Amino acid sequence: MTIAEMHINFRQYAQQMGMQNVRAILPEQIDILINQSIMDTVNQLLRENIGITNDRVVTDNSKIGQINAFRTLYDVKEVEITFGNDGNFTYDNADRLQGLIKHTHTDVSPTNKEDNVFGKYMFLVDLSISYSSSADINTAWYPVRLIDSAYLADTLNDFVLKNRFRSPIACIYKDDTIELYIDKFKAGNSPQIEIASGSNSITLEPYKLRIDLIKYPNVVKFTEDIAEGSSVDCDLPESMHGDIVKRAVDLYRIALNGSLHANQQAEQNQQQENVRNNYRNENNNNG
């Protein structure tokens, strides 16, 4: 559904059928409502499908609705970990049991989210890392645990949860600064991990960082009535466009009748309270 078709449907739903060509609301105002509806829809999907699901349970996390809803917004970036003055990461080996790899905005402005290592994103889903050896062998991807900085010290000193090269820890701060705690590095100027392999040992270095993220949806814009610029369509799956328009119509009606939403919410709360009261009464009578 193009943005022009979304506008037509909006006017048919919001106004009397057959009156969709009467300009009771400006196209710019419809764009505002549709964009807000898009963000509300995406935020709701994030809460329901990603934000509150259990971690590392692939068979339970992957829902058909989730996969299809985010397929146009889901993006994967693979960033090669490089060090030095021209690298995108720095290595701090100052009396630490854990090496510190920190992404620094040395070559780009921190406010320009499209130029940093993450790109412009709305929701960071997952991180994983791979390693390379001197024998030009690259390892598989290992999951990186994203934790809150408030729990960093406890995690680093916990015998079970502490960082290891198979399960590193990452903290992310403002301006997309990322700290990776991988494992105990060998002394030297480069982050190297020595892994026992039978009677021999292998030296590994961080190679690539895989970043799974959900980008911001397009900000739709209908410009058929003006000469400048071109229209921008919604980039969410086609199956969601109808619900987005209907949600935008609901926002429009709430804007017209300011107390409508409050009354509906109060009625819903009252209904829930009645159900709870009836349940208590039935239990008391049965007892």
PABASE-631746 format. One record per residue: residue in three letters; x, y, z of N, C-alpha, C in turn. Coordinates in pm, whole numbers, plus 50000, padded with zeros to 5 digits. Layout:
N
ATOM|ala|X|Y|Z|X|Y|Z|X|Y|Z;
...
END
This chain:
287
ATOM|met|50085|49881|50000|50000|50000|50000|50089|50124|50000;
ATOM|thr|50074|50210|49900|50152|50332|49894|50098|50434|49994;
ATOM|ile|50175|50541|50013|50130|50643|50108|50004|50712|50056;
ATOM|ala|49989|50723|49922|49867|50783|49867|49745|50696|49900;
ATOM|glu|49761|50564|49887|49651|50473|49920|49621|50474|50070;
ATOM|met|49724|50489|50152|49701|50498|50296|49622|50623|50330;
ATOM|his|49650|50733|50260|49574|50858|50284|49428|50840|50244;
ATOM|ile|49405|50773|50130|49267|50751|50086|49192|50666|50188;
ATOM|asn|49255|50559|50234|49189|50474|50334|49166|50549|50464;
ATOM|phe|49262|50632|50502|49244|50710|50625|49120|50799|50615;
ATOM|arg|49104|50867|50502|48989|50958|50488|48858|50879|50481;
ATOM|gln|48862|50761|50422|48740|50680|50418|48701|50631|50557;
ATOM|tyr|48799|50596|50639|48769|50550|50775|48733|50665|50867;
ATOM|ala|48802|50779|50852|48786|50888|50947|48668|50977|50913;
ATOM|gln|48633|50986|50784|48522|51071|50744|48407|50983|50694;
ATOM|gln|48298|51045|50659|48187|50969|50605|48225|50909|50469;
ATOM|met|48182|50787|50445|48214|50721|50319|48163|50805|50202;
ATOM|gly|48250|50827|50104|48218|50912|49990|48261|51056|50009;
ATOM|met|48303|51092|50129|48348|51229|50158|48500|51236|50171;
ATOM|gln|48571|51133|50120|48714|51128|50142|48791|51237|50067;
ATOM|asn|48729|51300|49969|48796|51407|49895|48772|51544|49956;
ATOM|val|48688|51552|50059|48665|51679|50128|48779|51700|50226;
ATOM|arg|48847|51812|50216|48966|51835|50296|48927|51882|50436;
ATOM|ala|48894|51787|50522|48867|51818|50661|48993|51809|50744;
ATOM|ile|49096|51743|50691|49225|51731|50758|49334|51739|50651;
ATOM|leu|49441|51808|50681|49548|51829|50584|49634|51704|50569;
ATOM|pro|49694|51684|50451|49782|51568|50432|49898|51564|50532;
ATOM|glu|49951|51683|50566|50061|51685|50662|50017|51632|50798;
ATOM|gln|49892|51660|50835|49840|51611|50963|49818|51460|50958;
ATOM|ile|49774|51410|50843|49758|51266|50828|49893|51196|50838;
ATOM|asp|49996|51257|50778|50131|51200|50787|50176|51188|50932;
ATOM|ile|50148|51291|51012|50187|51287|51153|50119|51170|51224;
ATOM|leu|49989|51153|51199|49915|51045|51264|49964|50907|51219;
ATOM|ile|49991|50892|51089|50038|50763|51038|50176|50731|51093;
ATOM|asn|50265|50831|51097|50400|50806|51151|50394|50768|51298;
ATOM|gln|50306|50833|51374|50292|50796|51514|50234|50655|51527;
ATOM|ser|50140|50622|51440|50083|50488|51441|50188|50383|51408;
ATOM|ile|50277|50413|51315|50385|50320|51280|50476|50297|51400;
ATOM|met|50515|50405|51468|50604|50390|51584|50535|50314|51697;
ATOM|asp|50406|50341|51719|50332|50268|51822|50325|50119|51789;
ATOM|thr|50303|50087|51663|50295|49947|51621|50428|49876|51640;
ATOM|val|50536|49940|51598|50669|49879|51612|50706|49862|51758;
ATOM|asn|50679|49963|51840|50711|49953|51983|50632|49840|52049;
ATOM|gln|50506|49825|52012|50425|49718|52068|50479|49581|52027;
ATOM|leu|50519|49567|51902|50577|49442|51855|50708|49411|51927;
ATOM|leu|50788|49514|51952|50913|49494|52024|50888|49444|52165;
ATOM|arg|50790|49505|52232|50760|49463|52369|50708|49320|52373;
ATOM|glu|50623|49285|52277|50558|49155|52281|50649|49042|52234;
ATOM|asn|50736|49070|52137|50808|48961|52072|50957|48955|52104;
ATOM|ile|51017|49065|52143|51162|49067|52162|51198|49113|52302;
ATOM|gly|51138|49223|52348|51182|49284|52472|51161|49198|52595;
ATOM|ile|51058|49111|52597|51028|49036|52719|51043|48886|52700;
ATOM|thr|51098|48842|52587|51115|48699|52567|51239|48649|52637;
ATOM|asn|51243|48518|52665|51357|48459|52731|51478|48459|52639;
ATOM|asp|51596|48475|52698|51718|48481|52620|51766|48340|52585;
ATOM|arg|51820|48327|52464|51885|48204|52418|51789|48086|52404;
ATOM|val|51660|48110|52394|51566|48001|52372|51513|48016|52230;
ATOM|val|51586|47961|52135|51558|47986|51995|51422|47932|51955;
ATOM|thr|51389|47811|52001|51262|47751|51960|51143|47826|52016;
ATOM|asp|51162|47899|52125|51050|47971|52184|51046|48116|52138;
ATOM|asn|51162|48172|52102|51165|48312|52063|51116|48335|51921;
ATOM|ser|51145|48244|51832|51116|48266|51691|50969|48239|51663;
ATOM|lys|50893|48343|51653|50752|48335|51620|50731|48380|51475;
ATOM|ile|50633|48321|51410|50608|48357|51270|50574|48505|51258;
ATOM|gly|50489|48554|51352|50452|48695|51347|50570|48787|51367;
ATOM|gln|50658|48750|51458|50776|48832|51484|50866|48837|51362;
ATOM|ile|50892|48721|51301|50982|48716|51186|50927|48799|51071;
ATOM|asn|50798|48786|51044|50739|48858|50931|50725|49007|50958;
ATOM|ala|50695|49043|51083|50672|49184|51115|50800|49265|51103;
ATOM|phe|50914|49205|51135|51040|49280|51137|51130|49250|51019;
ATOM|arg|51082|49174|50922|51172|49133|50815|51223|49250|50732;
ATOM|thr|51146|49359|50722|51189|49474|50644|51273|49572|50725;
ATOM|leu|51274|49556|50857|51350|49646|50943|51474|49580|51002;
ATOM|tyr|51481|49448|50997|51591|49375|51059|51716|49388|50973;
ATOM|asp|51827|49416|51038|51953|49433|50966|52065|49369|51046;
ATOM|val|52165|49320|50976|52282|49257|51038|52407|49325|50983;
ATOM|lys|52493|49368|51074|52619|49429|51034|52734|49347|51091;
ATOM|glu|52833|49322|51008|52954|49255|51051|53069|49354|51045;
ATOM|val|53126|49383|51161|53231|49483|51171|53362|49413|51205;
ATOM|glu|53462|49433|51124|53593|49376|51153|53660|49456|51264;
ATOM|ile|53710|49388|51366|53770|49453|51481|53916|49485|51447;
ATOM|thr|53947|49613|51438|54082|49657|51409|54130|49749|51520;
ATOM|phe|54263|49756|51536|54322|49834|51645|54422|49933|51589;
ATOM|gly|54471|50018|51677|54567|50118|51635|54502|50252|51612;
ATOM|asn|54581|50345|51560|54531|50481|51538|54419|50485|51435;
ATOM|asp|54426|50399|51335|54325|50398|51230|54216|50293|51255;
ATOM|gly|54223|50221|51366|54126|50117|51394|53998|50172|51453;
ATOM|asn|53896|50088|51452|53768|50129|51511|53756|50089|51657;
ATOM|phe|53856|50018|51711|53857|49982|51852|53995|50010|51911;
ATOM|thr|53999|50033|52040|54125|50051|52111|54140|49941|52215;
ATOM|tyr|54263|49907|52245|54293|49798|52337|54366|49854|52458;
ATOM|asp|54312|49829|52575|54370|49877|52700|54422|49757|52778;
ATOM|asn|54553|49753|52799|54613|49639|52867|54679|49683|52998;
ATOM|ala|54618|49779|53066|54680|49838|53185|54634|49765|53310;
ATOM|asp|54711|49663|53351|54688|49591|53477|54544|49543|53492;
ATOM|arg|54491|49482|53389|54355|49431|53393|54358|49279|53375;
ATOM|leu|54275|49210|53449|54260|49068|53425|54184|49044|53295;
ATOM|gln|54094|49135|53265|54018|49128|53141|54066|49238|53046;
ATOM|gly|54082|49202|52921|54114|49304|52822|53994|49393|52797;
ATOM|leu|54020|49514|52760|53914|49610|52734|53924|49655|52589;
ATOM|ile|53820|49631|52515|53814|49680|52377|53702|49781|52373;
ATOM|lys|53732|49902|52338|53635|50010|52346|53623|50079|52212;
ATOM|his|53501|50088|52163|53480|50159|52038|53481|50308|52066;
ATOM|thr|53567|50381|51998|53578|50525|52018|53543|50598|51890;
ATOM|his|53472|50708|51904|53434|50787|51788|53548|50883|51753;
ATOM|thr|53655|50828|51698|53770|50911|51666|53760|50975|51528;
ATOM|asp|53686|50910|51439|53683|50958|51301|53546|51011|51259;
ATOM|val|53446|51000|51346|53312|51048|51310|53254|51124|51429;
ATOM|ser|53153|51201|51400|53083|51273|51507|52992|51177|51581;
ATOM|pro|52991|51179|51716|52903|51087|51791|52756|51105|51761;
ATOM|thr|52719|51226|51714|52577|51251|51687|52533|51196|51553;
ATOM|asn|52630|51160|51467|52595|51107|51336|52585|50956|51346;
ATOM|lys|52467|50905|51377|52448|50763|51402|52466|50680|51276;
ATOM|glu|52459|50741|51158|52470|50663|51036|52615|50632|51002;
ATOM|asp|52711|50700|51064|52851|50681|51029|52927|50598|51131;
ATOM|asn|52866|50569|51246|52941|50492|51344|52930|50343|51315;
ATOM|val|52988|50262|51403|52998|50120|51376|52860|50053|51375;
ATOM|phe|52762|50109|51446|52631|50048|51452|52541|50092|51338;
ATOM|gly|52558|50213|51289|52461|50268|51198|52341|50323|51274;
ATOM|lys|52246|50378|51203|52127|50432|51267|52032|50318|51297;
ATOM|tyr|52004|50294|51424|51921|50182|51462|51823|50224|51570;
ATOM|met|51716|50146|51583|51614|50172|51684|51629|50080|51803;
ATOM|phe|51662|49953|51777|51666|49852|51883|51782|49759|51854;
ATOM|leu|51873|49746|51951|51985|49654|51940|51940|49517|51990;
ATOM|val|51941|49418|51902|51887|49287|51935|51993|49196|51997;
ATOM|asp|52108|49186|51931|52204|49086|51976|52343|49120|51924;
ATOM|leu|52444|49068|51995|52583|49078|51954|52645|48940|51955;
ATOM|ser|52737|48916|51864|52815|48793|51864|52953|48825|51808;
ATOM|ile|53049|48740|51839|53188|48768|51805|53252|48642|51750;
ATOM|ser|53348|48661|51661|53427|48549|51610|53575|48584|51626;
ATOM|tyr|53659|48481|51623|53801|48499|51645|53878|48442|51527;
ATOM|ser|54003|48483|51516|54093|48430|51413|54224|48391|51479;
ATOM|ser|54294|48297|51416|54423|48252|51467|54532|48286|51367;
ATOM|ser|54655|48266|51409|54769|48294|51321|54772|48201|51202;
ATOM|ala|54700|48089|51211|54696|47994|51100|54582|48026|51002;
ATOM|asp|54532|48148|51006|54423|48192|50918|54298|48106|50935;
ATOM|ile|54271|48069|51057|54151|47993|51089|54054|48084|51163;
ATOM|asn|53932|48093|51112|53829|48173|51177|53733|48083|51253;
ATOM|thr|53698|48122|51371|53609|48042|51454|53463|48068|51417;
ATOM|ala|53375|47992|51481|53231|48017|51467|53194|48141|51547;
ATOM|trp|53067|48182|51535|53018|48296|51611|52988|48252|51754;
ATOM|tyr|53029|48335|51850|53000|48311|51990|52911|48424|52043;
ATOM|pro|52809|48391|52122|52718|48495|52170|52785|48588|52269;
ATOM|val|52753|48716|52259|52801|48818|52352|52685|48859|52440;
ATOM|arg|52705|48852|52571|52598|48885|52665|52594|49036|52688;
ATOM|leu|52481|49096|52655|52461|49238|52681|52405|49255|52822;
ATOM|ile|52477|49328|52907|52432|49347|53044|52434|49494|53078;
ATOM|asp|52361|49528|53182|52361|49664|53235|52493|49691|53306;
ATOM|ser|52545|49810|53290|52673|49844|53353|52667|49831|53505;
ATOM|ala|52548|49846|53564|52536|49835|53709|52571|49695|53759;
ATOM|tyr|52559|49593|53671|52587|49455|53710|52723|49408|53658;
ATOM|leu|52802|49499|53602|52928|49458|53541|53025|49402|53644;
ATOM|ala|53047|49472|53755|53143|49427|53855|53103|49292|53914;
ATOM|asp|52975|49275|53945|52930|49147|54001|52950|49034|53901;
ATOM|thr|52924|49061|53774|52938|48957|53672|53083|48919|53650;
ATOM|leu|53172|49017|53647|53313|48989|53624|53373|48905|53736;
ATOM|asn|53320|48917|53857|53374|48845|53971|53294|48721|54008;
ATOM|asp|53194|48690|53930|53113|48571|53956|53179|48451|53888;
ATOM|phe|53191|48340|53961|53261|48224|53907|53188|48165|53786;
ATOM|val|53056|48167|53788|52978|48107|53679|52955|48206|53566;
ATOM|leu|52922|48331|53598|52882|48429|53497|52997|48510|53440;
ATOM|lys|53117|48494|53493|53229|48576|53448|53254|48557|53299;
ATOM|asn|53322|48653|53242|53346|48655|53098|53449|48549|53059;
ATOM|arg|53420|48479|52950|53511|48385|52887|53504|48404|52737;
ATOM|phe|53602|48350|52667|53605|48378|52523|53484|48317|52451;
ATOM|arg|53420|48214|52509|53300|48157|52449|53173|48236|52485;
ATOM|ser|53180|48317|52589|53064|48397|52631|53111|48531|52686;
ATOM|pro|53156|48621|52598|53202|48752|52643|53087|48836|52698;
ATOM|ile|53125|48948|52759|53029|49042|52815|53045|49176|52744;
ATOM|ala|52934|49244|52721|52938|49375|52658|52849|49472|52734;
ATOM|cys|52896|49594|52747|52818|49705|52801|52817|49816|52697;
ATOM|ile|52703|49881|52683|52689|49988|52586|52647|50115|52658;
ATOM|tyr|52716|50224|52626|52690|50351|52691|52643|50453|52586;
ATOM|lys|52635|50577|52628|52588|50682|52536|52681|50692|52416;
ATOM|asp|52628|50747|52309|52700|50762|52182|52747|50627|52128;
ATOM|asp|52678|50519|52168|52708|50385|52117|52850|50341|52150;
ATOM|thr|52904|50385|52261|53032|50335|52308|53013|50195|52362;
ATOM|ile|53093|50102|52317|53077|49962|52357|53206|49913|52422;
ATOM|glu|53192|49844|52532|53304|49780|52600|53284|49630|52595;
ATOM|leu|53387|49558|52549|53382|49413|52541|53479|49354|52642;
ATOM|tyr|53428|49269|52728|53512|49195|52822|53512|49050|52775;
ATOM|ile|53625|49006|52721|53630|48877|52653|53689|48769|52742;
ATOM|asp|53816|48780|52774|53884|48680|52854|54017|48740|52899;
ATOM|lys|54094|48662|52974|54225|48708|53017|54320|48704|52897;
ATOM|phe|54375|48820|52862|54463|48830|52747|54608|48804|52787;
ATOM|lys|54685|48758|52690|54828|48744|52711|54892|48883|52718;
ATOM|ala|55000|48893|52793|55070|49021|52802|55125|49058|52665;
ATOM|gly|55106|49183|52627|55153|49227|52497|55077|49348|52450;
ATOM|asn|55106|49389|52329|55044|49509|52273|54916|49480|52194;
ATOM|ser|54883|49352|52179|54761|49316|52106|54681|49218|52189;
ATOM|pro|54549|49221|52178|54465|49129|52257|54470|48988|52200;
ATOM|gln|54539|48900|52266|54551|48762|52224|54511|48670|52339;
ATOM|ile|54434|48567|52305|54387|48470|52403|54451|48336|52371;
ATOM|glu|54509|48273|52470|54571|48142|52450|54474|48034|52498;
ATOM|ile|54433|47948|52406|54334|47844|52433|54402|47708|52424;
ATOM|ala|54382|47625|52526|54438|47491|52525|54359|47403|52429;
ATOM|ser|54431|47328|52346|54368|47236|52251|54444|47104|52257;
ATOM|gly|54400|47016|52347|54472|46891|52367|54606|46918|52432;
ATOM|ser|54710|46867|52373|54845|46891|52425|54904|47020|52372;
ATOM|asn|54836|47083|52276|54885|47207|52218|54800|47324|52265;
ATOM|ser|54835|47442|52222|54759|47563|52252|54743|47646|52125;
ATOM|ile|54633|47718|52118|54603|47804|52002|54589|47947|52051;
ATOM|thr|54646|48037|51977|54635|48179|52007|54528|48242|51919;
ATOM|leu|54428|48303|51981|54316|48365|51909|54315|48514|51932;
ATOM|glu|54268|48586|51831|54248|48731|51841|54105|48763|51800;
ATOM|pro|54043|48865|51860|53909|48907|51815|53913|48946|51667;
ATOM|tyr|53817|48895|51592|53819|48914|51447|53703|49000|51398;
ATOM|lys|53580|48953|51424|53463|49027|51375|53357|49035|51484;
ATOM|leu|53282|49143|51479|53168|49163|51567|53042|49167|51481;
ATOM|arg|52948|49078|51511|52822|49071|51437|52714|49142|51519;
ATOM|ile|52647|49238|51458|52550|49322|51527|52414|49303|51463;
ATOM|asp|52318|49251|51538|52180|49236|51491|52099|49352|51547;
ATOM|leu|52032|49424|51460|51958|49542|51504|51833|49562|51420;
ATOM|ile|51745|49642|51474|51622|49682|51404|51630|49831|51378;
ATOM|lys|51622|49867|51253|51636|50008|51216|51504|50081|51234;
ATOM|tyr|51512|50214|51229|51391|50294|51237|51308|50276|51110;
ATOM|pro|51176|50268|51122|51094|50263|51001|51097|50397|50927;
ATOM|asn|51062|50391|50801|51058|50515|50721|50961|50615|50780;
ATOM|val|50997|50741|50773|50904|50849|50807|50825|50881|50681;
ATOM|val|50700|50838|50677|50621|50852|50555|50589|50998|50529;
ATOM|lys|50573|51027|50400|50546|51166|50360|50469|51163|50229;
ATOM|phe|50357|51236|50226|50274|51245|50106|50294|51382|50043;
ATOM|thr|50354|51386|49922|50391|51515|49860|50326|51534|49725;
ATOM|glu|50213|51468|49703|50149|51481|49573|50098|51622|49549;
ATOM|asp|50063|51693|49657|50004|51826|49643|50110|51936|49637;
ATOM|ile|50237|51903|49659|50341|52005|49655|50444|51965|49551;
ATOM|ala|50520|52062|49504|50614|52037|49395|50746|51982|49445;
ATOM|glu|50784|52012|49569|50916|51975|49617|50916|51833|49675;
ATOM|gly|51025|51760|49645|51044|51629|49706|50955|51523|49647;
ATOM|ser|50975|51401|49694|50897|51287|49648|50836|51218|49769;
ATOM|ser|50727|51147|49746|50658|51080|49855|50742|50965|49909;
ATOM|val|50723|50936|50038|50793|50826|50105|50687|50728|50154;
ATOM|asp|50699|50602|50111|50602|50500|50150|50645|50431|50279;
ATOM|cys|50551|50365|50341|50578|50287|50461|50655|50161|50422;
ATOM|asp|50763|50130|50496|50845|50014|50461|50818|49894|50551;
ATOM|leu|50711|49898|50630|50669|49779|50704|50597|49683|50609;
ATOM|pro|50586|49555|50645|50519|49459|50555|50378|49505|50519;
ATOM|glu|50338|49470|50397|50208|49512|50344|50093|49468|50434;
ATOM|ser|50106|49354|50498|49997|49301|50579|49967|49387|50701;
ATOM|met|50059|49476|50738|50041|49560|50856|49984|49697|50824;
ATOM|his|49976|49733|50696|49938|49869|50659|49795|49902|50700;
ATOM|gly|49705|49807|50684|49566|49834|50721|49552|49863|50869;
ATOM|asp|49618|49784|50954|49611|49808|51098|49675|49941|51135;
ATOM|ile|49780|49978|51063|49847|50106|51091|49752|50222|51061;
ATOM|val|49680|50214|50948|49586|50321|50913|49473|50328|51016;
ATOM|lys|49421|50212|51058|49311|50213|51156|49358|50267|51290;
ATOM|arg|49481|50238|51329|49534|50295|51452|49550|50447|51439;
ATOM|ala|49591|50493|51320|49602|50637|51297|49465|50705|51305;
ATOM|val|49361|50637|51255|49225|50691|51266|49183|50701|51412;
ATOM|asp|49219|50602|51492|49188|50608|51635|49256|50727|51701;
ATOM|leu|49381|50752|51663|49451|50869|51717|49383|50999|51675;
ATOM|tyr|49333|51001|51553|49263|51120|51503|49135|51145|51582;
ATOM|arg|49061|51039|51610|48936|51054|51685|48962|51093|51830;
ATOM|ile|49071|51041|51886|49108|51083|52021|49143|51230|52024;
ATOM|ala|49211|51278|51917|49246|51419|51910|49122|51507|51898;
ATOM|leu|49018|51456|51828|48894|51533|51815|48814|51532|51945;
ATOM|asn|48810|51418|52010|48735|51404|52136|48835|51371|52246;
ATOM|gly|48887|51473|52309|48997|51454|52402|48967|51359|52515;
ATOM|ser|48840|51349|52556|48807|51264|52669|48774|51121|52629;
ATOM|leu|48773|51092|52500|48733|50959|52454|48826|50851|52508;
ATOM|his|48955|50874|52493|49051|50773|52537|49043|50753|52688;
ATOM|ala|49030|50864|52762|49023|50853|52908|48898|50777|52951;
ATOM|asn|48785|50803|52884|48663|50732|52917|48673|50584|52885;
ATOM|gln|48732|50552|52770|48749|50411|52735|48839|50341|52834;
ATOM|gln|48946|50407|52877|49037|50346|52972|48968|50325|53107;
ATOM|ala|48891|50424|53149|48819|50409|53276|48716|50296|53268;
ATOM|glu|48647|50284|53155|48551|50176|53137|48619|50040|53139;
ATOM|gln|48734|50030|53075|48809|49905|53074|48854|49867|53215;
ATOM|asn|48903|49965|53291|48945|49938|53428|48828|49893|53515;
ATOM|gln|48712|49955|53493|48594|49917|53569|48551|49774|53537;
ATOM|gln|48558|49738|53410|48524|49602|53371|48617|49500|53436;
ATOM|gln|48747|49531|53439|48842|49441|53503|48815|49430|53652;
ATOM|glu|48780|49541|53716|48749|49538|53858|48624|49456|53885;
ATOM|asn|48524|49466|53797|48402|49386|53814|48431|49237|53802;
ATOM|val|48519|49202|53709|48555|49061|53694|48623|49009|53819;
ATOM|arg|48714|49088|53874|48783|49047|53996|48685|49034|54113;
ATOM|asn|48591|49127|54124|48493|49120|54233|48403|48999|54220;
ATOM|asn|48359|48971|54098|48275|48854|54076|48349|48725|54108;
ATOM|tyr|48480|48722|54075|48560|48603|54105|48572|48581|54255;
ATOM|arg|48592|48691|54329|48602|48679|54475|48469|48633|54535;
ATOM|asn|48360|48687|54483|48229|48648|54536|48200|48502|54512;
ATOM|glu|48236|48452|54392|48213|48311|54363|48296|48221|54454;
ATOM|asn|48421|48260|54481|48505|48181|54570|48450|48180|54712;
ATOM|asn|48400|48296|54756|48343|48303|54891|48217|48217|54903;
ATOM|asn|48133|48219|54799|48010|48140|54803|48041|47991|54801;
ATOM|asn|48143|47953|54721|48180|47812|54714|48244|47765|54845;
ATOM|gly|48313|47858|54911|48376|47820|55037|48274|47806|55148;
END
